[in-house]
Amino acid sequence: MTTFQNLSLPTDALKNLNSLGYTTPTPIQGATIPLIQEGKDLIAKAKTGSGKSLAFLLPLILKLDESKYFPQALIIVPTRELCKQVAIECSKLARYKADVKIVTLYGGTSLTREVESLKKGADIVVGTPGRLLDHFSRESIHLEDIKTLILDEADRMLDMGFANDILKLVSNLPKQRQTLLFSATYPENIDKLTKVILKNPIEIDVENSEEKVNIEEKVYRVLDKDKALLDTLKHYQPNLAIIFCNTKVKTVELSTMLNDKGFDVATLNGDLEQYQRQEMLLQFANGSLPILVATDLAARGLDIEAIDIVINYDVPMKTEDYTHRVGRTGRANKSGLAITLVDKYGERKLLEIKPSLKIDEISRLTPNKNFYMQGSVATLCIDGGKKKKIRVGDILGTLCKDIGLESKYIGKIDVYATHSYVAIDKSMVKKAFNGLKSGKIKGKKLRIWWLD
């Protein structure tokens, strides 16, 4: 069995990997890390949830020269959610090094603030194509020292029409560089990128060699999709569920319907401001809102291990979209369930993109009429984060020592630059709220509010 020790990694990097719970490389990691260390260009294909991010980030971090001021690596991703996810993973993998600076660049946030961050120097830039072009046109980003270019979720970027933007960016990068392209699928038009930006790439496809992801796929023929959705949830009784729709309007309609029926629901679509998207995903991940109704925006860059079920309320338009939706469950070697609801139109569409799936009748289900998905915790927001030197331990200490909460009532604590969020058992949330509101964290009086 291949281990990270077999991959010629330094001791401090191995210790950090072990502290993060990484002991054995996944097939894509074992296949690509040695080649990346050798400086080869790669085209790597592997399913979602297979560990692609670590595969390219680990060797990238190893070869960084922290004494440099300008960016040495550029990682281009399709969405802001994936941008943040890659940056977080990169920070964890790089924490054994003294001073690795990662800057994220994506729409929906302050361009001026991003410019200021770039002025302070950066080792790795992670960004979406449109926002990267904005910075390039303003001459606020320095690309002359880029040694490594990584395209993550390349197939999705092509679907979103970013091919020309990527080619514009790449044309301004140094010719002598290493280029890595990672993708879950390999559409025909991807040659538009690979032929231009890679040099003699080695192609890696572990889809056939890696263990089969344990996801059970079911399809139900329905007349009333809203009723069928409720029956599906009440039959399978999941803890966390994602429901995918094809339009933003439908996500709102469906969330309203589910709320009216007594379910706690988060909504994710392109009309939300960035802070709203962040708070919706956070409440879903910590269990405050155990259902996420989303467009395909969430099918990329969302990495939550405990999702029990994915439901396609609408049949996706492409096979690739189906693959990425379904890939949100069954992650980290856990089993998962994917349900697709089809009316007459949906049935025809499904035959085009997944003809191998068998269709059953929804009447086979036996829903529990008394089942409702409601969060066992509520989320409190604290007006203070890393910039005010607030840490997870500071919040935990205040809740336990000062307010008197037992640790079993405290859920996930997330600390960001300017705000922090803590999940509290609903039976104790009022006590926690009043205690935080009247008290101090790390000697600081901070505003506290309750997320709806």
C-alpha positions as CSV (number, residue, x, y, z in Angstrom):
1,M,0.0,0.0,0.0
2,T,1.3,3.5,-0.9
3,T,1.7,5.9,2.0
4,F,2.7,9.5,2.1
5,Q,6.1,8.3,3.4
6,N,6.7,6.6,0.1
7,L,6.3,9.9,-1.8
8,S,9.6,11.4,-0.6
9,L,8.1,14.2,1.5
10,P,10.0,16.1,4.2
11,T,9.4,15.2,7.8
12,D,7.6,18.4,8.7
13,A,5.2,18.0,5.8
14,L,4.5,14.4,6.9
15,K,3.8,15.5,10.5
16,N,1.4,18.1,9.3
17,L,-0.4,15.6,7.0
18,N,-0.7,13.2,9.9
19,S,-2.1,15.9,12.2
20,L,-4.8,16.7,9.5
21,G,-5.7,13.0,9.3
22,Y,-4.1,12.2,6.0
23,T,-2.1,9.0,6.2
24,T,-2.8,7.2,2.9
25,P,-2.9,8.9,-0.5
26,T,-6.0,8.4,-2.6
27,P,-5.4,6.9,-6.1
28,I,-5.3,10.4,-7.8
29,Q,-2.8,11.6,-5.2
30,G,-0.6,8.6,-5.5
31,A,-0.6,8.8,-9.3
32,T,0.0,12.6,-9.7
33,I,2.2,13.8,-6.7
34,P,5.4,12.1,-7.9
35,L,4.9,13.5,-11.5
36,I,4.2,17.0,-10.2
37,Q,7.3,16.8,-8.1
38,E,9.2,16.0,-11.3
39,G,7.9,19.1,-13.0
40,K,5.7,17.4,-15.5
41,D,2.6,19.0,-17.1
42,L,-0.5,16.9,-16.3
43,I,-4.0,16.3,-17.4
44,A,-5.6,14.5,-14.5
45,K,-9.1,13.1,-14.4
46,A,-10.8,11.8,-11.2
47,K,-14.2,11.9,-9.7
48,T,-15.4,14.5,-7.3
49,G,-14.4,13.8,-3.7
50,S,-11.3,11.9,-4.8
51,G,-8.8,14.3,-3.2
52,K,-7.7,16.3,-6.3
53,S,-7.0,19.5,-4.3
54,L,-4.4,17.9,-2.0
55,A,-2.9,16.2,-5.1
56,F,-1.9,19.5,-6.6
57,L,-1.5,21.7,-3.5
58,L,0.9,19.5,-1.6
59,P,3.7,19.5,-4.2
60,L,3.0,23.1,-5.0
61,I,3.6,24.1,-1.3
62,L,6.8,22.1,-1.1
63,K,8.5,24.0,-3.9
64,L,7.5,27.5,-2.8
65,D,10.2,30.0,-2.1
66,E,8.8,32.1,0.8
67,S,11.4,34.8,0.3
68,K,9.8,35.8,-3.0
69,Y,7.4,38.8,-3.0
70,F,5.3,38.2,-6.1
71,P,3.0,35.2,-6.7
72,Q,4.7,32.0,-7.8
73,A,1.5,30.0,-8.4
74,L,-1.8,30.8,-10.0
75,I,-4.8,28.5,-9.4
76,I,-7.9,29.2,-11.5
77,V,-11.2,27.9,-10.4
78,P,-14.8,28.3,-11.7
79,T,-16.7,29.6,-8.6
80,R,-16.1,31.6,-5.5
81,E,-17.1,28.7,-3.3
82,L,-14.4,26.5,-4.8
83,C,-12.0,29.4,-4.6
84,K,-12.5,29.6,-0.8
85,Q,-12.4,25.9,-0.4
86,V,-9.1,25.5,-2.2
87,A,-7.6,28.4,-0.2
88,I,-8.7,26.9,3.1
89,E,-7.2,23.5,2.2
90,C,-4.0,25.3,1.0
91,S,-3.7,27.1,4.4
92,K,-4.0,23.8,6.3
93,L,-1.4,22.1,4.1
94,A,1.0,25.0,4.3
95,R,0.8,25.7,8.0
96,Y,4.1,23.8,8.7
97,K,5.9,26.5,6.8
98,A,6.7,29.9,8.3
99,D,5.1,32.4,6.0
100,V,3.0,31.2,3.1
101,K,0.6,33.9,1.9
102,I,-2.5,32.9,-0.1
103,V,-4.7,35.5,-1.7
104,T,-8.2,34.8,-3.1
105,L,-9.7,36.9,-5.9
106,Y,-13.4,36.4,-6.8
107,G,-16.5,38.5,-7.6
108,G,-18.9,39.7,-5.0
109,T,-16.2,41.1,-2.7
110,S,-14.3,44.4,-2.6
111,L,-11.9,44.8,-5.5
112,T,-10.1,47.5,-3.6
113,R,-9.5,45.2,-0.6
114,E,-8.1,42.6,-3.0
115,V,-5.8,45.1,-4.5
116,E,-4.5,46.0,-1.0
117,S,-3.9,42.3,-0.2
118,L,-1.9,41.9,-3.4
119,K,0.2,44.9,-2.6
120,K,1.3,43.2,0.6
121,G,2.7,40.3,-1.4
122,A,1.5,36.8,-2.2
123,D,2.9,33.3,-2.8
124,I,-0.3,31.7,-4.2
125,V,-3.2,33.4,-5.9
126,V,-6.5,31.5,-6.2
127,G,-9.1,33.2,-8.3
128,T,-12.0,33.0,-10.7
129,P,-11.4,33.9,-14.4
130,G,-13.5,37.1,-14.5
131,R,-12.0,38.6,-11.4
132,L,-8.5,37.7,-12.4
133,L,-9.0,39.5,-15.7
134,D,-10.3,42.5,-13.8
135,H,-7.1,42.7,-11.8
136,F,-4.9,42.1,-14.9
137,S,-6.7,45.0,-16.8
138,R,-6.0,47.2,-13.8
139,E,-2.4,46.0,-13.6
140,S,-2.9,45.2,-9.9
141,I,-1.7,41.6,-10.2
142,H,1.9,40.6,-11.1
143,L,2.1,37.4,-13.2
144,E,5.7,37.5,-14.4
145,D,7.0,35.2,-11.6
146,I,4.4,32.5,-12.0
147,K,6.1,29.1,-12.0
148,T,3.0,26.9,-11.7
149,L,-0.5,27.3,-13.3
150,I,-3.3,25.0,-12.1
151,L,-6.8,24.8,-13.6
152,D,-9.1,23.1,-11.2
153,E,-12.6,21.9,-12.3
154,A,-11.6,22.7,-15.9
155,D,-14.7,21.1,-17.3
156,R,-16.9,23.4,-15.3
157,M,-15.0,26.5,-16.5
158,L,-15.6,25.5,-20.1
159,D,-19.3,24.9,-19.3
160,M,-19.5,28.5,-17.9
161,G,-17.9,30.0,-21.0
162,F,-14.5,30.9,-19.4
163,A,-12.3,29.4,-22.1
164,N,-11.4,32.7,-23.8
165,D,-10.8,34.4,-20.4
166,I,-8.4,31.7,-19.4
167,L,-6.5,31.9,-22.7
168,K,-6.1,35.6,-22.2
169,L,-4.7,35.1,-18.8
170,V,-2.4,32.3,-19.8
171,S,-1.0,34.3,-22.7
172,N,0.5,36.7,-20.2
173,L,2.2,34.1,-18.1
174,P,5.8,33.0,-18.4
175,K,6.4,30.4,-21.1
176,Q,8.6,28.4,-18.8
177,R,6.2,27.1,-16.2
178,Q,4.5,23.9,-15.1
179,T,0.8,23.6,-15.9
180,L,-1.6,21.2,-14.3
181,L,-5.2,20.6,-15.4
182,F,-7.6,18.7,-13.0
183,S,-11.1,17.7,-14.0
184,A,-13.9,15.3,-13.0
185,T,-14.9,14.8,-16.6
186,Y,-13.2,15.3,-20.0
187,P,-15.5,17.0,-22.5
188,E,-14.5,17.2,-26.1
189,N,-14.0,20.9,-26.2
190,I,-11.4,20.8,-23.5
191,D,-8.8,20.3,-26.2
192,K,-9.2,24.1,-26.8
193,L,-7.3,24.6,-23.6
194,T,-5.0,21.6,-23.4
195,K,-3.4,22.0,-26.8
196,V,-2.6,25.7,-26.2
197,I,-1.5,25.8,-22.5
198,L,0.2,22.5,-21.8
199,K,3.5,21.1,-23.0
200,N,3.7,17.3,-23.7
201,P,1.2,16.6,-20.8
202,I,1.0,13.2,-19.1
203,E,-2.6,12.1,-18.9
204,I,-3.8,10.5,-15.7
205,D,-7.2,8.8,-15.4
206,V,-7.8,6.9,-12.2
207,E,-11.6,6.6,-12.7
208,N,-11.3,3.0,-13.7
209,S,-8.6,2.0,-11.2
210,E,-9.9,3.7,-8.0
211,E,-12.5,2.1,-5.7
212,K,-16.0,2.7,-6.8
213,V,-17.7,5.5,-5.0
214,N,-20.5,3.9,-2.9
215,I,-23.5,6.0,-4.1
216,E,-26.9,4.4,-4.7
217,E,-28.7,6.1,-7.6
218,K,-32.5,5.9,-7.8
219,V,-35.1,7.5,-10.1
220,Y,-38.8,7.9,-9.4
221,R,-41.5,8.7,-11.9
222,V,-43.9,11.4,-10.4
223,L,-46.9,13.5,-11.3
224,D,-46.7,16.0,-8.5
225,K,-43.0,16.9,-7.9
226,D,-43.6,18.9,-4.7
227,K,-45.5,16.0,-3.1
228,A,-42.9,13.5,-4.4
229,L,-40.1,15.6,-2.8
230,L,-41.8,15.5,0.6
231,D,-42.5,11.8,0.3
232,T,-38.8,11.2,-0.6
233,L,-37.6,13.2,2.5
234,K,-40.1,11.5,4.8
235,H,-39.3,8.0,3.5
236,Y,-35.5,8.2,3.6
237,Q,-35.3,10.6,6.7
238,P,-31.8,12.0,6.1
239,N,-29.8,14.2,8.5
240,L,-28.4,16.5,5.7
241,A,-29.9,16.8,2.2
242,I,-29.1,18.8,-1.0
243,I,-32.0,19.5,-3.4
244,F,-30.9,20.7,-6.9
245,C,-33.0,22.9,-9.1
246,N,-32.3,24.2,-12.6
247,T,-33.3,27.8,-11.9
248,K,-32.9,30.4,-9.2
249,V,-36.7,31.1,-9.2
250,K,-37.4,27.4,-8.4
251,T,-34.9,27.4,-5.5
252,V,-36.9,30.2,-3.9
253,E,-40.3,28.6,-4.6
254,L,-39.1,25.2,-3.2
255,S,-37.5,26.7,-0.1
256,T,-40.7,28.6,0.7
257,M,-42.8,25.4,0.2
258,L,-40.5,23.4,2.5
259,N,-40.4,26.1,5.1
260,D,-44.2,26.2,5.1
261,K,-44.3,22.4,5.7
262,G,-42.0,22.7,8.7
263,F,-38.6,22.0,7.3
264,D,-35.5,24.2,8.1
265,V,-34.0,25.2,4.7
266,A,-31.0,27.1,3.3
267,T,-31.2,28.5,-0.2
268,L,-28.2,29.0,-2.5
269,N,-28.4,30.7,-5.8
270,G,-26.6,33.4,-7.8
271,D,-28.9,36.2,-6.6
272,L,-27.5,36.1,-3.1
273,E,-24.7,38.5,-1.9
274,Q,-21.5,36.8,-1.0
275,Y,-22.0,37.1,2.8
276,Q,-25.5,35.6,2.4
277,R,-24.0,32.6,0.4
278,Q,-21.4,32.1,3.1
279,E,-23.9,32.2,5.9
280,M,-26.3,29.8,4.1
281,L,-23.5,27.3,3.5
282,L,-22.3,27.7,7.0
283,Q,-25.7,27.0,8.6
284,F,-26.1,24.0,6.3
285,A,-22.7,22.6,7.2
286,N,-23.2,23.0,11.0
287,G,-26.7,21.5,11.0
288,S,-28.7,24.7,11.7
289,L,-30.5,24.4,8.3
290,P,-30.3,20.7,7.4
291,I,-31.7,21.1,3.8
292,L,-29.9,23.1,1.1
293,V,-31.9,24.0,-2.0
294,A,-29.5,25.1,-4.7
295,T,-28.8,25.6,-8.3
296,D,-25.7,23.9,-9.9
297,L,-23.7,26.8,-8.4
298,A,-23.3,24.5,-5.4
299,A,-22.4,21.4,-7.3
300,R,-18.8,22.6,-7.5
301,G,-16.7,23.5,-4.6
302,L,-19.0,22.2,-1.9
303,D,-17.2,19.7,0.3
304,I,-19.2,18.5,3.2
305,E,-18.7,14.9,4.2
306,A,-21.9,14.1,6.0
307,I,-24.5,14.7,3.2
308,D,-26.8,11.7,3.2
309,I,-28.8,12.3,0.1
310,V,-28.8,14.4,-3.0
311,I,-32.2,14.9,-4.7
312,N,-32.5,16.1,-8.3
313,Y,-35.8,18.0,-8.2
314,D,-35.1,19.0,-11.8
315,V,-33.1,16.7,-14.1
316,P,-29.8,18.4,-15.0
317,M,-29.2,19.5,-18.6
318,K,-25.9,17.6,-19.0
319,T,-24.3,14.4,-17.9
320,E,-21.4,16.3,-16.4
321,D,-23.9,18.3,-14.2
322,Y,-25.5,15.0,-13.0
323,T,-22.1,13.7,-12.1
324,H,-21.1,16.7,-10.1
325,R,-24.5,16.9,-8.3
326,V,-24.4,13.2,-7.3
327,G,-20.7,13.6,-6.2
328,R,-21.8,15.8,-3.3
329,T,-22.8,12.7,-1.4
330,G,-20.8,9.5,-0.7
331,R,-17.7,11.5,0.1
332,A,-14.7,10.4,2.1
333,N,-15.4,6.7,1.7
334,K,-18.9,7.1,3.1
335,S,-22.0,5.7,1.3
336,G,-24.5,8.1,-0.3
337,L,-27.9,8.2,-2.0
338,A,-28.9,10.1,-5.1
339,I,-32.6,10.5,-6.0
340,T,-33.9,11.9,-9.3
341,L,-37.6,12.9,-9.7
342,V,-38.9,12.8,-13.2
343,D,-42.1,13.9,-14.8
344,K,-42.7,13.2,-18.5
345,Y,-40.3,15.9,-19.7
346,G,-37.7,14.9,-17.1
347,E,-37.9,11.2,-18.1
348,R,-37.0,12.1,-21.7
349,K,-34.1,14.3,-20.6
350,L,-32.8,11.6,-18.2
351,L,-32.8,9.1,-21.1
352,E,-30.4,11.5,-22.9
353,I,-27.9,12.0,-20.1
354,K,-28.2,8.7,-18.0
355,P,-30.0,6.1,-20.1
356,S,-28.7,3.3,-17.8
357,L,-30.8,4.3,-14.8
358,K,-33.9,2.3,-14.0
359,I,-37.1,4.3,-13.3
360,D,-39.3,3.2,-10.4
361,E,-42.7,4.4,-9.2
362,I,-42.8,6.9,-6.3
363,S,-45.7,4.9,-4.8
364,R,-43.1,2.3,-3.7
365,L,-42.1,4.7,-0.9
366,T,-43.6,4.6,2.6
367,P,-43.2,8.1,4.0
368,N,-43.3,8.8,7.7
369,K,-45.8,11.6,8.0
370,N,-44.4,12.8,11.3
371,F,-40.9,13.3,10.1
372,Y,-39.5,16.9,9.6
373,M,-36.0,18.0,9.0
374,Q,-35.3,20.7,11.6
375,G,-31.9,21.9,12.9
376,S,-31.0,20.8,16.4
377,V,-28.7,23.8,16.7
378,A,-29.0,27.5,16.0
379,T,-26.2,29.8,14.8
380,L,-24.9,32.9,16.6
381,C,-22.8,35.5,14.8
382,I,-20.1,37.4,16.6
383,D,-18.8,40.7,15.3
384,G,-15.2,39.8,15.6
385,G,-12.7,37.4,13.9
386,K,-9.1,36.9,13.1
387,K,-8.5,40.7,12.6
388,K,-9.4,41.2,16.2
389,K,-7.3,38.2,17.3
390,I,-10.3,36.1,18.1
391,R,-9.7,32.4,18.0
392,V,-11.8,29.3,18.4
393,G,-10.4,28.7,21.8
394,D,-11.4,32.2,23.0
395,I,-15.0,31.6,22.0
396,L,-15.1,28.1,23.5
397,G,-13.5,29.4,26.8
398,T,-16.1,32.2,27.1
399,L,-19.0,29.8,26.5
400,C,-17.8,27.2,28.9
401,K,-15.9,29.0,31.7
402,D,-17.8,32.4,31.8
403,I,-21.3,31.4,30.7
404,G,-21.3,27.9,32.1
405,L,-22.3,25.9,29.0
406,E,-21.2,22.2,28.8
407,S,-19.1,21.5,25.7
408,K,-21.7,18.9,24.5
409,Y,-24.1,21.8,23.8
410,I,-21.5,23.6,21.6
411,G,-21.3,22.7,17.9
412,K,-19.0,23.9,15.1
413,I,-17.2,27.2,15.6
414,D,-16.0,29.1,12.4
415,V,-13.7,32.1,12.7
416,Y,-13.3,34.3,9.6
417,A,-11.5,37.6,9.1
418,T,-14.1,39.9,10.6
419,H,-16.8,37.6,12.0
420,S,-17.2,34.4,13.9
421,Y,-20.0,31.9,14.0
422,V,-20.9,29.3,16.6
423,A,-23.6,26.6,16.6
424,I,-25.4,26.1,19.9
425,D,-27.9,23.4,20.8
426,K,-31.3,25.0,20.6
427,S,-32.1,24.2,24.2
428,M,-29.1,26.4,25.3
429,V,-28.9,29.0,22.6
430,K,-30.8,31.7,24.6
431,K,-28.4,31.3,27.5
432,A,-25.5,31.5,25.2
433,F,-26.8,34.5,23.4
434,N,-27.6,36.4,26.6
435,G,-24.2,35.5,28.1
436,L,-22.2,36.6,25.0
437,K,-24.3,39.8,24.7
438,S,-23.6,40.9,28.3
439,G,-20.1,39.5,28.5
440,K,-16.8,39.8,26.8
441,I,-14.6,37.6,24.5
442,K,-10.9,38.0,25.2
443,G,-11.6,41.2,27.0
444,K,-13.5,42.7,24.1
445,K,-17.1,43.7,24.1
446,L,-18.5,42.4,20.8
447,R,-21.9,42.6,19.1
448,I,-23.8,39.3,18.9
449,W,-26.8,38.4,16.8
450,W,-28.9,35.3,15.9
451,L,-28.9,34.1,12.3
452,D,-32.4,33.4,11.0
